[in-house]
Every structure is written in C-alpha cells, then in structure tokens.
Amino acid sequence: MHPSVCAIVVTYHPDDGFGDRLARVTPQVGATVIVDNASSVASAAMVRAAAVAAAATLIGNSANLGIARALNQGIQHAIARGYSWALLLDQDTVVDDTLVAGLLATYAACPDAERTAAVGARFRDTRDRPAESRALGARGELWQEVEAVITSGTLLPLRAFADIGPFREDFFIDYVDIEYCLRARARGYRIIENPSPLMSHTVGAPSPHQVLWKKTWTTNHSAERRYYIARNNTVLLREYGTAKRGSWRWKSIVRSFRLCKRIAFFEEDKMAKIIAVGQGWWDGMRGHMGARATRRGG
C-alpha cells in the first residue's frame, strides 16, 4: 500500500462488476474516494455497497455534473486530508496489482521530477482493438515524455495540481484530460508515461470494419458524447493549436467532417450523431461551453 496516494473513481451508471474492479485498487492506496454523478437508483445502491465494502468515501451528486467537476471534487477531498498524490480512474478500468508502484517508479526515474504534472499508464484494450492497444516499452525504459495522457490510470502530484489549476469544468466531458495536459505543458511541466501497460481499458465501444484491404475502427460513442468531442476539440484547436491566421477553423471543419463520414459509414443512430457533431462544432466556434442539455434547455 502507498499511504500518500488517494484514488479517485468517478461513477455514472456503472455495471455490476464495479465492486470487483474497485477491490483491485484499494489495497494499493491510502484512501479511495468515489464520486457518483447521479447514477440510477439501482446503480447508486450498488455503488454505495461497493464503497462500504472497500471502506471508501462516497460523494454523491444529485445531478450529472460532468467528469471534470467530479474529478475536482475528489481531488479537493484528497488535498484537504493531506494526501500528496491523486490516482484518477474510470469506473470500467481494471488495474494491475502493480499500477501504483509502477507509476511512482516512473515518477522517481524521471529527471526534474518536481516539474512533472501527470504520470500516465499505458493500457491493454479490453475489446481487442490492436490499432489502439499499447505494447510494452521496447527497451525497458521506466518513463517516456508524451504530449498527453488519458484520465484513467493517471497519477497526479497534487503540489503541481495546485499550481496548474483544476480540471476545466466547462468542458464537462471529453478532452478534459488533454486540456489539462496542454495547460500544464504551457506552464513548463512535463507529462510522462510508463512504457508498459499497467491496466486494461477501452475507449468507447469500438467495432472493426473492413474497407477494401484496410481494417478501420470506430468508437460508437453516443450522440451526446459526439457533441462534446466535436465542441471541445474545436476549443482546443482555437486555444492551443499552432495553426496561424485563424486556419484552426479550417482544421476543425475537416476533423468534424471526417468524424461525420465515419459515423455515416459505420455507426448506428447516424442522423442524431451527425447533428450533434454539427452543434458541437458550432458551439465550439462560438465558445458556448458547459453541459449541452442545460445550455440548450435555457
């Protein structure tokens, strides 16, 4: 166990295997915080039972406040109780028994470690998606510098977090992790990663499709998620992109078009998703942020 590490797990309608996955985390850390974003009655009851079994603190939100707000809530809980590290996890990630030890070793091996903002974990794809699965480091390195890491499996030094600032809550969900990493790098921090997979994880619900001689994949995200992906990607291009003289707008159009093309060819619920991409792109262009349902209901 690593007593200075507090694990933070965000839940939203988790499946029945959540308790077993949580039990793999708790022996590795000093404390665990679950932040539930208004799961259904049945799911919430299961989360409460899992929290009791794991001796975890449960923060229950009365509405879905988004992944960024939930992460910030958990991190503030960890800071208030004196923890030095926060381990961020999605509800469906299956961690290895060596996850925390491996991440701490990665941090210790990195020169100028005090300027490290996040330590990420590579993963094995649970849906057997070879194009996205991450392999072992070829030369046995303990760390490598990367542009960004995904939320799940990331270890945050809370001293750096206090300087960089909280996750951006107006993003709500999607690209929350990327924005944090880009902001940290802009402030002179490093983002590093353990070159070996330390967990099993899947992005979306990927499915393979054969196009002539090439296999391509699509994530099958919901229309709601497609909205946030298109919007927040556009905002990142505007705020952190290197394109000059406003050409980030053209790049955002191209990316949104490619996304719509993939949806049209391979995914279900095509029209709703394509409309969501268009709305997300337009809101990103205008800087209309926050929760989609809240903004459109006003």
C-alpha positions as CSV (number, residue, x, y, z in Angstrom):
1,M,0.0,0.0,0.0
2,H,1.1,3.6,-0.7
3,P,-0.4,5.7,2.1
4,S,0.3,9.1,0.4
5,V,-1.9,8.2,-2.6
6,C,-5.7,8.8,-2.8
7,A,-7.6,7.0,-5.5
8,I,-10.5,8.9,-7.1
9,V,-13.1,6.9,-9.1
10,V,-15.9,8.7,-10.9
11,T,-19.1,6.7,-11.5
12,Y,-22.1,7.1,-13.7
13,H,-24.4,4.1,-14.1
14,P,-21.6,1.5,-13.6
15,D,-22.1,-2.2,-14.3
16,D,-22.3,-4.9,-11.7
17,G,-18.6,-5.6,-11.9
18,F,-17.7,-2.3,-10.4
19,G,-17.2,-3.6,-6.9
20,D,-14.7,-6.2,-8.1
21,R,-12.7,-3.6,-10.0
22,L,-12.7,-1.3,-7.1
23,A,-11.3,-4.1,-4.9
24,R,-8.2,-4.2,-7.1
25,V,-7.5,-0.5,-6.4
26,T,-8.0,-0.1,-2.6
27,P,-5.1,-2.3,-1.4
28,Q,-2.7,-0.1,-3.4
29,V,-3.6,3.3,-2.0
30,G,-4.1,5.1,1.3
31,A,-7.7,6.0,0.6
32,T,-10.3,5.8,-2.1
33,V,-12.9,8.4,-3.0
34,I,-15.9,7.6,-5.2
35,V,-17.7,10.5,-6.8
36,D,-21.0,9.4,-8.2
37,N,-22.6,11.6,-10.8
38,A,-26.3,10.8,-10.1
39,S,-26.4,7.1,-11.2
40,S,-29.7,5.4,-11.5
41,V,-31.3,4.1,-8.2
42,A,-30.1,0.5,-8.8
43,S,-26.6,1.6,-9.8
44,A,-26.4,4.0,-6.9
45,A,-27.3,1.3,-4.4
46,M,-24.6,-0.9,-5.9
47,V,-22.0,1.9,-5.7
48,R,-22.9,2.5,-2.0
49,A,-22.5,-1.2,-1.3
50,A,-19.1,-1.2,-3.1
51,A,-18.0,1.9,-1.1
52,V,-18.8,0.2,2.2
53,A,-17.1,-3.0,1.3
54,A,-13.9,-1.1,0.2
55,A,-14.1,1.4,3.1
56,A,-14.2,4.2,0.5
57,T,-15.6,7.7,0.9
58,L,-18.6,8.3,-1.3
59,I,-19.5,11.7,-2.7
60,G,-23.0,11.6,-4.3
61,N,-24.0,14.3,-6.7
62,S,-27.7,15.0,-7.2
63,A,-27.2,15.6,-10.9
64,N,-24.6,14.7,-13.5
65,L,-22.1,17.4,-13.1
66,G,-19.6,16.1,-15.6
67,I,-16.3,14.3,-15.3
68,A,-14.2,17.5,-14.7
69,R,-16.3,18.6,-11.7
70,A,-16.3,15.1,-10.2
71,L,-12.5,14.8,-10.5
72,N,-12.1,18.2,-8.9
73,Q,-14.4,17.2,-6.0
74,G,-12.4,14.1,-5.4
75,I,-9.1,15.9,-5.6
76,Q,-10.2,18.6,-3.2
77,H,-11.2,15.9,-0.8
78,A,-7.7,14.4,-1.1
79,I,-5.9,17.7,-0.7
80,A,-8.0,18.6,2.4
81,R,-6.9,15.3,4.0
82,G,-3.2,15.8,3.3
83,Y,-2.6,13.3,0.5
84,S,0.3,14.0,-1.9
85,W,-1.0,12.1,-4.9
86,A,-4.3,11.5,-6.6
87,L,-4.8,8.4,-8.7
88,L,-7.6,9.0,-11.3
89,L,-9.7,6.1,-12.5
90,D,-12.7,5.4,-14.7
91,Q,-15.3,3.1,-13.4
92,D,-14.6,0.4,-16.0
93,T,-10.8,0.3,-15.8
94,V,-9.3,-3.0,-14.5
95,V,-6.0,-2.1,-12.8
96,D,-2.9,-4.4,-12.4
97,D,-1.7,-5.1,-8.9
98,T,1.4,-3.1,-9.8
99,L,-0.3,0.0,-11.1
100,V,0.5,2.5,-8.3
101,A,4.0,1.1,-7.6
102,G,4.8,1.3,-11.4
103,L,3.6,4.9,-11.6
104,L,5.6,6.0,-8.6
105,A,8.7,4.3,-10.0
106,T,8.1,6.1,-13.3
107,Y,7.9,9.5,-11.5
108,A,11.1,8.7,-9.5
109,A,13.0,7.8,-12.6
110,C,12.2,11.0,-14.4
111,P,14.9,13.8,-14.2
112,D,13.5,17.0,-12.8
113,A,10.5,15.1,-11.5
114,E,9.2,18.0,-9.5
115,R,8.2,19.6,-12.8
116,T,6.1,16.6,-13.7
117,A,2.3,17.3,-13.8
118,A,1.0,13.8,-14.6
119,V,2.2,10.3,-14.8
120,G,0.1,8.1,-17.1
121,A,-0.3,4.4,-17.5
122,R,-0.4,2.5,-20.8
123,F,-3.2,0.0,-21.2
124,R,-4.3,-3.2,-22.8
125,D,-7.5,-2.8,-24.8
126,T,-10.3,-4.9,-23.3
127,R,-12.1,-5.0,-26.7
128,D,-9.1,-6.5,-28.5
129,R,-8.5,-3.4,-30.7
130,P,-5.0,-3.9,-32.0
131,A,-4.7,-0.5,-33.6
132,E,-5.2,1.2,-30.2
133,S,-3.7,-1.4,-27.8
134,R,-0.5,-0.3,-26.2
135,A,2.6,-2.6,-26.1
136,L,5.5,-2.9,-23.7
137,G,8.3,-0.4,-23.9
138,A,10.8,-1.8,-26.4
139,R,14.0,-1.0,-24.4
140,G,12.8,-1.4,-20.8
141,E,12.6,2.3,-20.1
142,L,10.9,3.4,-16.9
143,W,9.5,6.6,-18.3
144,Q,8.9,8.5,-21.5
145,E,7.7,12.0,-22.2
146,V,4.4,12.4,-24.0
147,E,2.1,15.2,-25.1
148,A,-0.9,14.0,-23.1
149,V,-2.3,11.0,-21.1
150,I,-5.8,9.8,-20.6
151,T,-7.6,10.4,-17.3
152,S,-7.9,6.8,-16.2
153,G,-4.7,5.4,-14.6
154,T,-3.1,8.8,-14.3
155,L,-1.2,9.8,-11.1
156,L,-1.3,13.5,-10.3
157,P,1.3,15.1,-7.9
158,L,-1.0,17.4,-6.0
159,R,1.6,20.0,-5.5
160,A,1.7,20.5,-9.3
161,F,-2.1,20.4,-9.5
162,A,-2.3,23.3,-7.0
163,D,-0.1,25.4,-9.4
164,I,-1.7,24.3,-12.7
165,G,-5.3,24.6,-11.5
166,P,-8.3,22.3,-11.6
167,F,-9.7,20.4,-14.5
168,R,-11.8,22.6,-16.7
169,E,-15.4,22.1,-15.7
170,D,-16.9,23.9,-18.7
171,F,-15.6,21.1,-20.9
172,F,-18.0,18.8,-18.9
173,I,-16.7,15.6,-20.5
174,D,-14.2,14.7,-23.3
175,Y,-10.8,16.3,-23.8
176,V,-10.8,17.2,-20.1
177,D,-7.5,15.3,-19.7
178,I,-6.0,16.6,-22.9
179,E,-6.7,20.2,-21.9
180,Y,-5.1,19.7,-18.5
181,C,-2.0,18.3,-20.1
182,L,-1.7,21.0,-22.7
183,R,-2.2,23.7,-20.0
184,A,0.4,22.0,-17.8
185,R,2.9,21.8,-20.7
186,A,2.3,25.5,-21.4
187,R,3.4,26.2,-17.8
188,G,6.6,24.3,-18.2
189,Y,5.6,21.0,-16.8
190,R,6.3,17.5,-18.1
191,I,3.7,14.8,-18.9
192,I,5.2,11.4,-18.6
193,E,4.1,7.8,-19.1
194,N,5.2,4.3,-18.0
195,P,6.0,2.5,-21.3
196,S,4.4,-0.8,-20.1
197,P,0.6,-1.5,-19.8
198,L,-0.4,-1.4,-16.2
199,M,-4.2,-1.7,-16.7
200,S,-7.0,-2.9,-19.0
201,H,-9.2,-0.2,-20.5
202,T,-11.3,0.6,-23.6
203,V,-12.1,3.9,-25.2
204,G,-15.8,3.9,-26.2
205,A,-17.3,0.7,-27.7
206,P,-15.0,0.1,-30.6
207,S,-16.0,-2.1,-33.6
208,P,-13.9,-3.1,-36.6
209,H,-14.9,-2.6,-40.2
210,Q,-13.1,-3.8,-43.4
211,V,-12.7,-1.2,-46.1
212,L,-11.0,-2.8,-49.1
213,W,-7.7,-4.1,-47.8
214,K,-7.7,-2.0,-44.7
215,K,-9.4,-2.5,-41.3
216,T,-10.7,0.6,-39.6
217,W,-12.3,1.1,-36.2
218,T,-15.0,3.4,-34.9
219,T,-15.7,4.1,-31.2
220,N,-19.6,4.2,-31.4
221,H,-19.9,7.0,-28.9
222,S,-23.4,8.3,-28.3
223,A,-24.7,11.4,-29.9
224,E,-24.3,13.3,-26.6
225,R,-20.6,12.3,-26.5
226,R,-20.1,13.2,-30.1
227,Y,-21.3,16.7,-29.3
228,Y,-18.7,17.2,-26.6
229,I,-15.9,15.6,-28.7
230,A,-16.6,18.0,-31.6
231,R,-17.0,21.0,-29.4
232,N,-14.1,20.6,-27.1
233,N,-11.8,19.5,-29.9
234,T,-12.6,22.8,-31.7
235,V,-11.9,24.8,-28.5
236,L,-8.5,23.1,-28.1
237,L,-7.6,23.9,-31.6
238,R,-8.5,27.5,-31.0
239,E,-6.7,27.8,-27.7
240,Y,-3.7,25.6,-28.1
241,G,-3.4,24.9,-31.8
242,T,-0.3,26.1,-33.8
243,A,-2.3,27.0,-36.9
244,K,-1.7,30.6,-37.9
245,R,-4.1,33.3,-39.1
246,G,-7.2,31.5,-38.0
247,S,-6.6,28.4,-40.0
248,W,-7.6,26.4,-36.9
249,R,-11.2,26.9,-38.1
250,W,-10.5,25.1,-41.3
251,K,-8.8,22.3,-39.3
252,S,-11.8,22.0,-37.0
253,I,-14.1,21.7,-40.0
254,V,-12.0,19.0,-41.6
255,R,-11.9,17.0,-38.4
256,S,-15.7,17.3,-37.9
257,F,-16.3,16.2,-41.5
258,R,-14.1,13.2,-41.0
259,L,-16.0,12.3,-37.9
260,C,-19.3,12.6,-39.7
261,K,-18.1,10.5,-42.5
262,R,-17.0,7.7,-40.1
263,I,-20.4,7.9,-38.4
264,A,-22.3,7.8,-41.7
265,F,-20.4,4.7,-42.9
266,F,-20.2,2.6,-39.8
267,E,-22.3,3.7,-36.9
268,E,-26.0,3.5,-35.9
269,D,-28.2,6.5,-35.0
270,K,-26.4,8.3,-37.8
271,M,-28.6,11.4,-38.1
272,A,-28.6,12.2,-34.3
273,K,-24.9,11.9,-34.1
274,I,-24.1,14.0,-37.2
275,I,-26.4,16.7,-35.9
276,A,-24.7,16.5,-32.5
277,V,-21.3,16.9,-34.2
278,G,-22.5,20.0,-36.1
279,Q,-24.0,21.5,-32.9
280,G,-20.7,20.8,-31.1
281,W,-18.6,22.3,-33.8
282,W,-20.8,25.5,-33.9
283,D,-20.8,25.9,-30.1
284,G,-17.0,25.4,-30.0
285,M,-16.6,28.1,-32.6
286,R,-18.6,30.5,-30.5
287,G,-17.2,29.4,-27.2
288,H,-20.6,28.2,-25.8
289,M,-19.5,25.8,-23.1
290,G,-20.9,23.8,-20.2
291,A,-23.4,21.0,-20.2
292,R,-25.2,20.5,-23.5
293,A,-28.7,19.8,-22.1
294,T,-28.5,22.7,-19.7
295,R,-27.5,25.2,-22.3
296,R,-30.0,24.0,-24.9
297,G,-32.8,23.9,-22.4
298,G,-32.3,27.6,-21.5
